[in-house]
Amino acid sequence: VQRRAAAKAGGPLPPASESAPARLILLAGILVLGMYGGYFGAAQGILIVGLMSVVTLESLQRITAVKNVLTTVVNGVAAVTFMLVAWESIDWRVTAAIAAGATLGGLGGAKVGRRLSPNVLRVTILVIGTIALVRILFFD
């Protein structure tokens, strides 16, 4: 968004990722999304990518890497909290399956995502997201 706006205006890229207001917006947004993710979690990663894409000038690959670390921390804190307050409610077979899938997806996604160009990565995310949305809206 920032790159397109600067290109349209014919000016240099704004130093958004280095300004104090941008850092404050980013930190406040990450705090709010961390609370949201700890409670609900759905689409937290997409929201973080959106926030960071607007507030920073980082590449999509770097934003995705930071998003993965942030959501891992949020999910880890939520998991430990849940274990402390509701141990007896945890289905450990399902937990193990989710942990294995997330680990394999993270390792595979990191290898593939770093090799893709930003445009191919954006198109891939858009296509997968659209397929998921259509499936949820019309086939569930």
BAFIFI-702960 format. One line per field, with one value per atom (N, C-alpha, C, CB): x, y, z; residue in three letters; atom name. Coordinates in nm, 4 decimals. Glycine has a CB too. Example, Ala and Ser with C-alpha at 12.3 -4.5 7.8 and 13.67 -1.06 7.14 Angstrom:
# BAFIFI-702960
X: [1.3190;1.2300;1.3200;1.1308;1.2850;1.3670;1.2900;1.4084]
Y: [-0.5690;-0.4500;-0.3300;-0.4473;-0.2250;-0.1060;0.0030;-0.0598]
Z: [0.7800;0.7800;0.7800;0.9046;0.7080;0.7140;0.7870;0.5725]
code: [Ala;Ala;Ala;Ala;Ser;Ser;Ser;Ser]
site: [N;CA;C;CB;N;CA;C;CB]
***
This chain:
# BAFIFI-702960
X: [0.0837;0.0000;0.0881;-0.0952;0.1867;0.2738;0.3555;0.3668;0.4042;0.4845;0.4017;0.5433;0.2786;0.1915;0.1570;0.0628;0.1275;0.0939;0.2125;0.0497;0.3327;0.4520;0.4803;0.5736;0.4615;0.4850;0.3860;0.4747;0.2599;0.1583;0.1907;0.0194;0.2374;0.2688;0.4011;0.2732;0.4796;0.6077;0.7154;0.5915;0.6908;0.7879;0.8604;0.7195;0.9521;1.0245;0.9340;1.1505;0.9759;0.8996;0.9029;0.9549;0.7901;0.7899;0.8642;0.6451;0.9334;1.0058;0.9118;1.1208;0.8009;0.6962;0.7451;0.5787;0.8293;0.8709;0.9672;0.9350;1.0158;1.1112;1.0526;1.2321;0.9331;0.8763;0.8159;0.7700;0.8160;0.7601;0.6108;0.7838;0.5298;0.3868;0.3629;0.3129;0.4415;0.4248;0.4601;0.5124;0.5673;0.6057;0.4983;0.7400;0.4411;0.3345;0.2107;0.2984;0.1723;0.0577;0.0840;0.0277;0.2047;0.2398;0.2353;0.3786;0.2945;0.2951;0.1539;0.3838;0.0743;-0.0639;-0.1445;-0.1313;-0.1270;-0.1982;-0.1588;-0.1733;-0.0303;0.0172;-0.0356;0.1724;-0.0415;-0.0972;-0.2432;-0.0851;-0.3218;-0.4640;-0.4806;-0.5364;-0.4027;-0.4135;-0.3627;-0.3359;-0.2686;-0.2230;-0.3330;-0.0995;-0.4050;-0.5170;-0.6262;-0.5746;-0.6577;-0.7578;-0.7156;-0.7786;-0.5907;-0.5410;-0.5385;-0.4036;-0.5058;-0.5040;-0.6411;-0.4456;-0.7436;-0.8801;-0.9451;-0.9637;-0.9331;-1.0098;-0.9202;-1.0937;-0.8233;-0.7230;-0.7560;-0.6941;-0.8823;-0.9182;-0.8709;-1.0698;-0.7988;-0.7494;-0.6503;-0.8649;-0.5970;-0.5005;-0.3805;-0.4544;-0.3312;-0.2161;-0.2446;-0.1730;-0.3626;-0.4004;-0.4077;-0.5361;-0.4621;-0.4718;-0.3339;-0.5553;-0.2430;-0.1069;-0.0375;-0.0252;-0.0524;0.0080;-0.0494;-0.0159;-0.1800;-0.2415;-0.1880;-0.3913;-0.1820;-0.1307;0.0128;-0.1392;0.0981;0.2392;0.2602;0.3194;0.1756;0.1877;0.1572;0.0953;0.0651;0.0275;0.1254;-0.1143;0.1747;0.2548;0.4045;0.2298;0.4519;0.5956;0.6228;0.6522;0.7479;0.7900;0.8608;0.8819;0.8442;0.9098;0.8517;0.8965;0.9287;0.8821;0.7779;1.0019;0.6976;0.5953;0.6582;0.5094;0.7725;0.8391;0.8818;0.9609;0.9361;0.9801;0.8602;1.0640;0.7545;0.6326;0.5753;0.5276;0.5743;0.5221;0.6061;0.5186;0.7372;0.8239;0.7954;0.9714;0.7836;0.7534;0.6158;0.7589;0.5186;0.3836;0.3875;0.2913;0.4667;0.4763;0.5328;0.5625;0.6333;0.6903;0.5874;0.8205;0.5218;0.4237;0.3077;0.3701;0.2530;0.1403;0.1837;0.0760;0.3077;0.3587;0.3650;0.4994;0.4135;0.4206;0.2802;0.4928;0.1880;0.0503;-0.0111;-0.0355;0.0025;-0.0559;0.0118;-0.0461;0.1417;0.2120;0.1630;0.3622;0.1487;0.0983;-0.0445;0.1037;-0.1279;-0.2666;-0.2712;-0.3470;-0.1851;-0.1830;-0.1404;-0.0883;-0.0354;0.0096;-0.1000;0.1408;-0.1626;-0.2726;-0.3851;-0.3265;-0.4225;-0.5302;-0.4921;-0.5637;-0.3660;-0.3219;-0.3295;-0.1789;-0.3015;-0.3056;-0.4478;-0.2385;-0.5436;-0.6791;-0.7770;-0.7326;-0.7438;-0.8419;-0.7742;-0.9321;-0.6762;-0.6002;-0.6905;-0.5050;-0.7927;-0.8805;-0.9654;-0.9720;-0.9726;-1.0533;-0.9741;-1.1126;-0.8462;-0.7605;-0.7656;-0.6149;-0.7912;-0.7836;-0.6432;-0.8951;-0.5564;-0.4150;-0.3892;-0.3368;-0.4759;-0.4579;-0.4780;-0.5574;-0.5811;-0.6063;-0.4943;-0.7441;-0.4506;-0.3418;-0.2150;-0.3147;-0.1827;-0.0633;-0.0761;-0.0392;-0.1948;-0.2155;-0.1992;-0.3551;-0.2554;-0.2424;-0.0962;-0.3310;-0.0270;0.1138;0.1988;0.1675;0.1746;0.2502;0.2212;0.2163;0.0953;0.0594;0.1173;-0.0904;0.1113;0.1653;0.3171;0.1297;0.3848;0.5300;0.5681;0.5865;0.5025;0.5317;0.4970;0.4541;0.3834;0.3449;0.4420;0.2062;0.4879;0.5842;0.7176;0.6057;0.7663;0.8942;0.8834;0.9415;0.7778;0.7585;0.7290;0.6459;0.6435;0.6082;0.7273;0.5000;0.8145;0.9331;1.0244;1.0096;1.0421;1.1283;1.0691;1.1496;0.9407;0.8756;0.8606;0.7376;0.8151;0.7881;0.9093;0.7308;1.0252;1.1468;1.1907;1.2591;1.1521;1.1940;1.0994;1.2065;0.9766;0.8787;0.9007;0.7361;0.8713;0.8758;0.7585;0.8711;0.7678;0.6565;0.5239;0.6892;0.5271;0.4021;0.3410;0.4265;0.4233;0.3722;0.3180;0.4841;0.3860;0.3391;0.2041;0.4430;0.1897;0.0612;-0.0512;0.0733;-0.0245;-0.1267;-0.1641;-0.0771;-0.0643;-0.0902;-0.1779;0.0419;-0.1464;-0.2265;-0.3679;-0.1613;-0.3803;-0.5120;-0.5959;-0.4966;-0.5365;-0.6101;-0.6539;-0.5237;-0.5630;-0.5979;-0.7035;-0.4722;-0.6887;-0.7878;-0.9241;-0.7420;-0.9269;-1.0545;-1.1215;-1.0327;-1.0434;-1.0985;-1.1556;-0.9895;-1.0826;-1.1308;-1.2591;-1.0231;-1.2641;-1.3834;-1.5046;-1.3577;-1.4871;-1.5976;-1.6455;-1.5540;-1.5513;-1.5884;-1.6672;-1.4622;-1.6229;-1.6929;-1.8314;-1.6113;-1.8403;-1.9674;-2.0705;-1.9433;-2.0246;-2.1202;-2.1243;-2.0909;-2.0264;-2.0223;-2.0168;-1.9061;-2.0270;-2.0263;-2.1649;-1.9282]
Y: [-0.1185;0.0000;0.1247;-0.0001;0.1268;0.2440;0.2628;0.2317;0.1530;0.1633;0.2175;0.0270;0.1701;0.2170;0.3644;0.1335;0.4046;0.5454;0.6348;0.5661;0.5939;0.6741;0.6786;0.6178;0.5671;0.5641;0.6542;0.4204;0.6524;0.7387;0.8865;0.7064;0.9187;1.0581;1.1016;1.0775;1.0031;1.0354;1.0691;1.1485;1.0392;1.0726;0.9496;1.1433;0.9715;0.8589;0.7816;0.9090;0.6596;0.5787;0.6429;0.4349;0.6451;0.7033;0.6125;0.7268;0.6717;0.5900;0.5392;0.6710;0.4755;0.4378;0.3395;0.3785;0.2448;0.1445;0.2016;0.0280;0.3229;0.3809;0.4957;0.4280;0.5413;0.6549;0.6092;0.7254;0.6992;0.6679;0.6368;0.7838;0.7144;0.6805;0.5431;0.7862;0.5076;0.3760;0.2644;0.3650;0.2831;0.1816;0.1667;0.2181;0.2798;0.2770;0.2056;0.4194;0.2372;0.1703;0.0210;0.2307;-0.0141;-0.1549;-0.2280;-0.1682;-0.1698;-0.2338;-0.2461;-0.1547;-0.1409;-0.1458;-0.2494;-0.0070;-0.2518;-0.3497;-0.4921;-0.3234;-0.5161;-0.6507;-0.6906;-0.6565;-0.5970;-0.6255;-0.6689;-0.5021;-0.5910;-0.6230;-0.7572;-0.5106;-0.7796;-0.9059;-1.0238;-0.8974;-0.9996;-1.1053;-1.1461;-1.0598;-1.0474;-1.0785;-1.1531;-0.9487;-1.1038;-1.1688;-1.3127;-1.0888;-1.3304;-1.4628;-1.5591;-1.4516;-1.5091;-1.5958;-1.6467;-1.5233;-1.5681;-1.6087;-1.6846;-1.4875;-1.6311;-1.6838;-1.7459;-1.5744;-1.6712;-1.7237;-1.7224;-1.8581;-1.7289;-1.7385;-1.6158;-1.7551;-1.6390;-1.5347;-1.4392;-1.4561;-1.4751;-1.3876;-1.3609;-1.4489;-1.4630;-1.4460;-1.3501;-1.5794;-1.3604;-1.2717;-1.1274;-1.3150;-1.1091;-0.9741;-0.9156;-0.9758;-0.9981;-0.9508;-0.9132;-1.0588;-0.9968;-0.9660;-0.8355;-1.0818;-0.8168;-0.6929;-0.5717;-0.6999;-0.5804;-0.4694;-0.4362;-0.5028;-0.5373;-0.5139;-0.4658;-0.6413;-0.5101;-0.4662;-0.3185;-0.5470;-0.2677;-0.1271;-0.0383;-0.1078;-0.0877;-0.0039;-0.0109;-0.0436;-0.1222;-0.1358;-0.1462;-0.2587;-0.1413;-0.1580;-0.2916;-0.0429;-0.3831;-0.5130;-0.5957;-0.5892;-0.6923;-0.7816;-0.8784;-0.8602;-0.9343;-1.0289;-1.1509;-1.0720;-1.1965;-1.3113;-1.2793;-1.3542;-1.1612;-1.1228;-1.1038;-0.9931;-1.0414;-1.0231;-1.1584;-0.9413;-1.2525;-1.3861;-1.4556;-1.4707;-1.4393;-1.4995;-1.4417;-1.4780;-1.3090;-1.2441;-1.2883;-1.0888;-1.2940;-1.3393;-1.4803;-1.3358;-1.5686;-1.7056;-1.7107;-1.7892;-1.6294;-1.6253;-1.5690;-1.5394;-1.4593;-1.3983;-1.4926;-1.2686;-1.5573;-1.6476;-1.7714;-1.6895;-1.8146;-1.9278;-1.8897;-1.9718;-1.7701;-1.7240;-1.7140;-1.5868;-1.6523;-1.6376;-1.7742;-1.5598;-1.8663;-1.9992;-2.0755;-2.0792;-2.0552;-2.1204;-2.0701;-2.0975;-1.9390;-1.8807;-1.9275;-1.7261;-1.9270;-1.9730;-2.1211;-1.9493;-2.2008;-2.3446;-2.3696;-2.4187;-2.3012;-2.3185;-2.2734;-2.2385;-2.1621;-2.1136;-2.2157;-1.9786;-2.2678;-2.3670;-2.4925;-2.4035;-2.5357;-2.6537;-2.6293;-2.6920;-2.5075;-2.4763;-2.4731;-2.3434;-2.4289;-2.4124;-2.5218;-2.2806;-2.6006;-2.7003;-2.8259;-2.6385;-2.8773;-2.9944;-3.1098;-3.0397;-3.1337;-3.2495;-3.2358;-3.2691;-3.1194;-3.0972;-3.1151;-2.9586;-3.1429;-3.1508;-3.2911;-3.1124;-3.3014;-3.4274;-3.4350;-3.4373;-3.5120;-3.5133;-3.5742;-3.5880;-3.6633;-3.7189;-3.6090;-3.8367;-3.5308;-3.4199;-3.3171;-3.3539;-3.2897;-3.1948;-3.2396;-3.1784;-3.3688;-3.4213;-3.4106;-3.5676;-3.4372;-3.4268;-3.2826;-3.4795;-3.1897;-3.0481;-3.0041;-2.9601;-3.0468;-3.0092;-3.0657;-3.0594;-3.1889;-3.2490;-3.1766;-3.3988;-3.1484;-3.0776;-2.9374;-3.0708;-2.8674;-2.7315;-2.7318;-2.6649;-2.8293;-2.8388;-2.8686;-2.9467;-2.9668;-3.0004;-2.8842;-3.1266;-2.8188;-2.7040;-2.5888;-2.6581;-2.5650;-2.4569;-2.4832;-2.4369;-2.6051;-2.6384;-2.6338;-2.7770;-2.6952;-2.6961;-2.5574;-2.7904;-2.4842;-2.3496;-2.2552;-2.2936;-2.2693;-2.1834;-2.2102;-2.2049;-2.3359;-2.3685;-2.3160;-2.5203;-2.3378;-2.2957;-2.1437;-2.3632;-2.0835;-1.9395;-1.8536;-1.9026;-1.8971;-1.8185;-1.8215;-1.8695;-1.9254;-1.9388;-1.8714;-2.0839;-1.8434;-1.7820;-1.6316;-1.8120;-1.5770;-1.4313;-1.3739;-1.3862;-1.2486;-1.1890;-1.1934;-1.0458;-1.1725;-1.1751;-1.3143;-1.1253;-1.4161;-1.5546;-1.5900;-1.6555;-1.5475;-1.5734;-1.5050;-1.5248;-1.3801;-1.3095;-1.3806;-1.1650;-1.4216;-1.4902;-1.6230;-1.5135;-1.6957;-1.8236;-1.8031;-1.8915;-1.7046;-1.6744;-1.6353;-1.5614;-1.5531;-1.5092;-1.6266;-1.4055;-1.7153;-1.8303;-1.9241;-1.9068;-1.9581;-2.0489;-1.9856;-2.0850;-1.8572;-1.7887;-1.7841;-1.6489;-1.7595;-1.7553;-1.8923;-1.7064;-1.9963;-2.1326;-2.1650;-2.2363;-2.1303;-2.1566;-2.0793;-2.1194;-1.9530;-1.8712;-1.9275;-1.7258;-1.9621;-2.0194;-2.1499;-2.0439;-2.2298;-2.3578;-2.3358;-2.4419;-2.2426;-2.2143;-2.1568;-2.1168;-2.0636;-1.9963;-2.0848;-1.8742;-2.1707;-2.2425;-2.3934;-2.2142;-2.4533;-2.5981;-2.6546;-2.6467;-2.5723;-2.6239;-2.6174;-2.5447]
Z: [0.0000;0.0000;0.0000;0.1217;0.0868;0.0960;-0.0307;0.2161;-0.0871;-0.2092;-0.3246;-0.2466;-0.3369;-0.4454;-0.4283;-0.4509;-0.3053;-0.2804;-0.3122;-0.1341;-0.2735;-0.3003;-0.4496;-0.2248;-0.5185;-0.6629;-0.7351;-0.7165;-0.6937;-0.7549;-0.7331;-0.6979;-0.6146;-0.5821;-0.6434;-0.4310;-0.6904;-0.7511;-0.6507;-0.8450;-0.5243;-0.4207;-0.3693;-0.3058;-0.2773;-0.2172;-0.1211;-0.1432;-0.0918;0.0032;0.1409;0.0097;0.2096;0.3447;0.4422;0.3938;0.5382;0.6363;0.7459;0.6990;0.7051;0.8003;0.9049;0.7270;0.8630;0.9591;1.0626;0.8876;1.0410;1.1337;1.2140;1.0593;1.1810;1.2525;1.3849;1.1663;1.4813;1.6130;1.6058;1.7087;1.5325;1.5240;1.4617;1.4431;1.3603;1.2972;1.3952;1.1706;1.4703;1.5699;1.6766;1.6357;1.7199;1.8200;1.7666;1.8634;1.6428;1.5805;1.5683;1.4417;1.5259;1.5113;1.6455;1.4491;1.7478;1.8797;1.9374;1.9760;1.9257;1.9757;1.8986;1.9648;1.7674;1.6857;1.7187;1.5400;1.7365;1.7722;1.9100;1.7705;2.0049;2.1370;2.1257;2.2284;2.0520;2.0357;1.9639;1.9572;1.8585;1.7852;1.8677;1.6542;1.9570;2.0473;2.1441;2.1247;2.1977;2.2876;2.2113;2.3510;2.0916;2.0074;1.9761;1.8765;1.9384;1.9021;2.0189;1.8444;2.1377;2.2552;2.2909;2.3725;2.2610;2.2928;2.1780;2.3281;2.0567;1.9445;1.8385;1.8828;1.7889;1.6979;1.5500;1.7355;1.5131;1.3716;1.2946;1.3559;1.1873;1.0970;1.1622;1.0431;1.2769;1.3425;1.2523;1.4746;1.1853;1.0974;0.9831;1.0421;0.9244;0.8146;0.8648;0.7531;0.9833;1.0394;1.0681;1.1674;1.1174;1.1439;1.0131;1.2190;0.9112;0.7809;0.7262;0.6803;0.7369;0.6903;0.7636;0.7063;0.8961;0.9764;0.9384;1.1256;0.9334;0.9041;0.7604;0.9282;0.6683;0.5293;0.5143;0.4402;0.5963;0.5884;0.6658;0.6417;0.7783;0.8672;0.8383;1.0096;0.7808;0.7547;0.6054;0.8272;0.5698;0.4305;0.4095;0.3885;0.5010;0.4913;0.3768;0.6233;0.3284;0.2220;0.2796;0.1584;0.1921;0.2350;0.3015;0.1160;0.2515;0.3142;0.4567;0.2318;0.4774;0.6123;0.7050;0.6070;0.6535;0.7327;0.7723;0.6540;0.6793;0.7077;0.8143;0.5797;0.8076;0.9090;1.0478;0.8725;1.0560;1.1846;1.2337;1.1713;1.1418;1.1772;1.2359;1.0537;1.1764;1.2265;1.3680;1.1336;1.3942;1.5299;1.6283;1.5326;1.5908;1.6813;1.7113;1.6213;1.6095;1.6342;1.7122;1.5019;1.6938;1.7735;1.9212;1.7234;1.9495;2.0888;2.1482;2.0978;2.0734;2.1217;2.1488;2.0195;2.0544;2.0728;2.1860;1.9438;2.2028;2.3137;2.4488;2.3015;2.4618;2.5867;2.6133;2.5811;2.5098;2.5263;2.5642;2.3969;2.5037;2.5345;2.6790;2.4384;2.7228;2.8623;2.9582;2.8889;2.9282;3.0136;3.0191;2.9618;2.9036;2.8993;2.9773;2.7538;2.9655;3.0410;3.1909;3.0017;3.2333;3.3760;3.4314;3.4014;3.3493;3.4021;3.3600;3.3591;3.2578;3.2106;3.1548;3.1027;3.2249;3.1798;3.1402;3.2884;3.2175;3.1944;3.0674;3.3141;3.0092;2.8888;2.7595;2.8921;2.7696;2.6511;2.5924;2.6859;2.4627;2.3891;2.3302;2.2764;2.3938;2.3574;2.2210;2.4605;2.1725;2.0367;1.9325;2.0108;1.9510;1.8584;1.8700;1.8868;1.9916;2.0137;1.9420;2.1636;1.9505;1.8828;1.7308;1.9231;1.6780;1.5328;1.4857;1.4942;1.5609;1.5250;1.5343;1.6167;1.6384;1.6551;1.5407;1.7915;1.5021;1.3914;1.2605;1.3774;1.2343;1.1116;1.1064;1.0981;1.2183;1.2233;1.2035;1.3571;1.2622;1.2471;1.1028;1.3396;1.0430;0.9033;0.8099;0.8614;0.8344;0.7528;0.7672;0.7894;0.8886;0.9115;0.8441;1.0596;0.8545;0.7911;0.6390;0.8360;0.5860;0.4408;0.3867;0.4033;0.4570;0.4130;0.4125;0.5013;0.5099;0.5151;0.3965;0.6463;0.3617;0.2472;0.1170;0.2373;0.0981;-0.0264;-0.0306;-0.0408;0.0785;0.0822;0.0562;0.2136;0.1004;0.0776;-0.0678;0.1655;-0.1393;-0.2790;-0.3771;-0.3144;-0.3348;-0.4240;-0.4328;-0.3763;-0.5489;-0.5617;-0.4835;-0.7125;-0.4398;-0.3649;-0.4407;-0.3304;-0.5717;-0.6487;-0.6534;-0.7905;-0.6730;-0.6737;-0.5357;-0.7154;-0.4313;-0.2956;-0.2717;-0.1924;-0.3147;-0.2993;-0.3738;-0.3498;-0.4978;-0.5770;-0.5115;-0.7215;-0.4624;-0.3953;-0.2727;-0.3550;-0.1925;-0.0730;-0.1129;0.0099;-0.2156;-0.2624;-0.3121;-0.3736;-0.3902;-0.4445;-0.3327;-0.5467;-0.2430;-0.1328;-0.0427;-0.0501;-0.0128;0.0698;0.0042;0.1004;-0.1257;-0.1984;-0.1994;-0.3426;-0.2239;-0.2224;-0.0843;-0.2613;0.0205;0.1568;0.1852;0.2604;0.1442;0.1676;0.0928;0.1244;-0.0330;-0.1113;-0.0481;-0.2581;-0.0053;0.0568;0.1864;0.0855;0.2680;0.3941;0.3678;0.4805;0.2744;0.2487;0.1792;0.1658;0.0884;0.0047;0.0232;-0.1351;0.0880;0.0956;0.2369;0.0202;0.3367;0.4750;0.5338;0.5634]
code: [Val;Val;Val;Val;Gln;Gln;Gln;Gln;Arg;Arg;Arg;Arg;Arg;Arg;Arg;Arg;Ala;Ala;Ala;Ala;Ala;Ala;Ala;Ala;Ala;Ala;Ala;Ala;Lys;Lys;Lys;Lys;Ala;Ala;Ala;Ala;Gly;Gly;Gly;Gly;Gly;Gly;Gly;Gly;Pro;Pro;Pro;Pro;Leu;Leu;Leu;Leu;Pro;Pro;Pro;Pro;Pro;Pro;Pro;Pro;Ala;Ala;Ala;Ala;Ser;Ser;Ser;Ser;Glu;Glu;Glu;Glu;Ser;Ser;Ser;Ser;Ala;Ala;Ala;Ala;Pro;Pro;Pro;Pro;Ala;Ala;Ala;Ala;Arg;Arg;Arg;Arg;Leu;Leu;Leu;Leu;Ile;Ile;Ile;Ile;Leu;Leu;Leu;Leu;Leu;Leu;Leu;Leu;Ala;Ala;Ala;Ala;Gly;Gly;Gly;Gly;Ile;Ile;Ile;Ile;Leu;Leu;Leu;Leu;Val;Val;Val;Val;Leu;Leu;Leu;Leu;Gly;Gly;Gly;Gly;Met;Met;Met;Met;Tyr;Tyr;Tyr;Tyr;Gly;Gly;Gly;Gly;Gly;Gly;Gly;Gly;Tyr;Tyr;Tyr;Tyr;Phe;Phe;Phe;Phe;Gly;Gly;Gly;Gly;Ala;Ala;Ala;Ala;Ala;Ala;Ala;Ala;Gln;Gln;Gln;Gln;Gly;Gly;Gly;Gly;Ile;Ile;Ile;Ile;Leu;Leu;Leu;Leu;Ile;Ile;Ile;Ile;Val;Val;Val;Val;Gly;Gly;Gly;Gly;Leu;Leu;Leu;Leu;Met;Met;Met;Met;Ser;Ser;Ser;Ser;Val;Val;Val;Val;Val;Val;Val;Val;Thr;Thr;Thr;Thr;Leu;Leu;Leu;Leu;Glu;Glu;Glu;Glu;Ser;Ser;Ser;Ser;Leu;Leu;Leu;Leu;Gln;Gln;Gln;Gln;Arg;Arg;Arg;Arg;Ile;Ile;Ile;Ile;Thr;Thr;Thr;Thr;Ala;Ala;Ala;Ala;Val;Val;Val;Val;Lys;Lys;Lys;Lys;Asn;Asn;Asn;Asn;Val;Val;Val;Val;Leu;Leu;Leu;Leu;Thr;Thr;Thr;Thr;Thr;Thr;Thr;Thr;Val;Val;Val;Val;Val;Val;Val;Val;Asn;Asn;Asn;Asn;Gly;Gly;Gly;Gly;Val;Val;Val;Val;Ala;Ala;Ala;Ala;Ala;Ala;Ala;Ala;Val;Val;Val;Val;Thr;Thr;Thr;Thr;Phe;Phe;Phe;Phe;Met;Met;Met;Met;Leu;Leu;Leu;Leu;Val;Val;Val;Val;Ala;Ala;Ala;Ala;Trp;Trp;Trp;Trp;Glu;Glu;Glu;Glu;Ser;Ser;Ser;Ser;Ile;Ile;Ile;Ile;Asp;Asp;Asp;Asp;Trp;Trp;Trp;Trp;Arg;Arg;Arg;Arg;Val;Val;Val;Val;Thr;Thr;Thr;Thr;Ala;Ala;Ala;Ala;Ala;Ala;Ala;Ala;Ile;Ile;Ile;Ile;Ala;Ala;Ala;Ala;Ala;Ala;Ala;Ala;Gly;Gly;Gly;Gly;Ala;Ala;Ala;Ala;Thr;Thr;Thr;Thr;Leu;Leu;Leu;Leu;Gly;Gly;Gly;Gly;Gly;Gly;Gly;Gly;Leu;Leu;Leu;Leu;Gly;Gly;Gly;Gly;Gly;Gly;Gly;Gly;Ala;Ala;Ala;Ala;Lys;Lys;Lys;Lys;Val;Val;Val;Val;Gly;Gly;Gly;Gly;Arg;Arg;Arg;Arg;Arg;Arg;Arg;Arg;Leu;Leu;Leu;Leu;Ser;Ser;Ser;Ser;Pro;Pro;Pro;Pro;Asn;Asn;Asn;Asn;Val;Val;Val;Val;Leu;Leu;Leu;Leu;Arg;Arg;Arg;Arg;Val;Val;Val;Val;Thr;Thr;Thr;Thr;Ile;Ile;Ile;Ile;Leu;Leu;Leu;Leu;Val;Val;Val;Val;Ile;Ile;Ile;Ile;Gly;Gly;Gly;Gly;Thr;Thr;Thr;Thr;Ile;Ile;Ile;Ile;Ala;Ala;Ala;Ala;Leu;Leu;Leu;Leu;Val;Val;Val;Val;Arg;Arg;Arg;Arg;Ile;Ile;Ile;Ile;Leu;Leu;Leu;Leu;Phe;Phe;Phe;Phe;Phe;Phe;Phe;Phe;Asp;Asp;Asp;Asp]
site: [N;CA;C;CB;N;CA;C;CB;N;CA;C;CB;N;CA;C;CB;N;CA;C;CB;N;CA;C;CB;N;CA;C;CB;N;CA;C;CB;N;CA;C;CB;N;CA;C;CB;N;CA;C;CB;N;CA;C;CB;N;CA;C;CB;N;CA;C;CB;N;CA;C;CB;N;CA;C;CB;N;CA;C;CB;N;CA;C;CB;N;CA;C;CB;N;CA;C;CB;N;CA;C;CB;N;CA;C;CB;N;CA;C;CB;N;CA;C;CB;N;CA;C;CB;N;CA;C;CB;N;CA;C;CB;N;CA;C;CB;N;CA;C;CB;N;CA;C;CB;N;CA;C;CB;N;CA;C;CB;N;CA;C;CB;N;CA;C;CB;N;CA;C;CB;N;CA;C;CB;N;CA;C;CB;N;CA;C;CB;N;CA;C;CB;N;CA;C;CB;N;CA;C;CB;N;CA;C;CB;N;CA;C;CB;N;CA;C;CB;N;CA;C;CB;N;CA;C;CB;N;CA;C;CB;N;CA;C;CB;N;CA;C;CB;N;CA;C;CB;N;CA;C;CB;N;CA;C;CB;N;CA;C;CB;N;CA;C;CB;N;CA;C;CB;N;CA;C;CB;N;CA;C;CB;N;CA;C;CB;N;CA;C;CB;N;CA;C;CB;N;CA;C;CB;N;CA;C;CB;N;CA;C;CB;N;CA;C;CB;N;CA;C;CB;N;CA;C;CB;N;CA;C;CB;N;CA;C;CB;N;CA;C;CB;N;CA;C;CB;N;CA;C;CB;N;CA;C;CB;N;CA;C;CB;N;CA;C;CB;N;CA;C;CB;N;CA;C;CB;N;CA;C;CB;N;CA;C;CB;N;CA;C;CB;N;CA;C;CB;N;CA;C;CB;N;CA;C;CB;N;CA;C;CB;N;CA;C;CB;N;CA;C;CB;N;CA;C;CB;N;CA;C;CB;N;CA;C;CB;N;CA;C;CB;N;CA;C;CB;N;CA;C;CB;N;CA;C;CB;N;CA;C;CB;N;CA;C;CB;N;CA;C;CB;N;CA;C;CB;N;CA;C;CB;N;CA;C;CB;N;CA;C;CB;N;CA;C;CB;N;CA;C;CB;N;CA;C;CB;N;CA;C;CB;N;CA;C;CB;N;CA;C;CB;N;CA;C;CB;N;CA;C;CB;N;CA;C;CB;N;CA;C;CB;N;CA;C;CB;N;CA;C;CB;N;CA;C;CB;N;CA;C;CB;N;CA;C;CB;N;CA;C;CB;N;CA;C;CB;N;CA;C;CB;N;CA;C;CB;N;CA;C;CB;N;CA;C;CB;N;CA;C;CB;N;CA;C;CB;N;CA;C;CB;N;CA;C;CB;N;CA;C;CB;N;CA;C;CB;N;CA;C;CB;N;CA;C;CB;N;CA;C;CB;N;CA;C;CB;N;CA;C;CB;N;CA;C;CB;N;CA;C;CB;N;CA;C;CB;N;CA;C;CB;N;CA;C;CB;N;CA;C;CB;N;CA;C;CB;N;CA;C;CB;N;CA;C;CB]
***
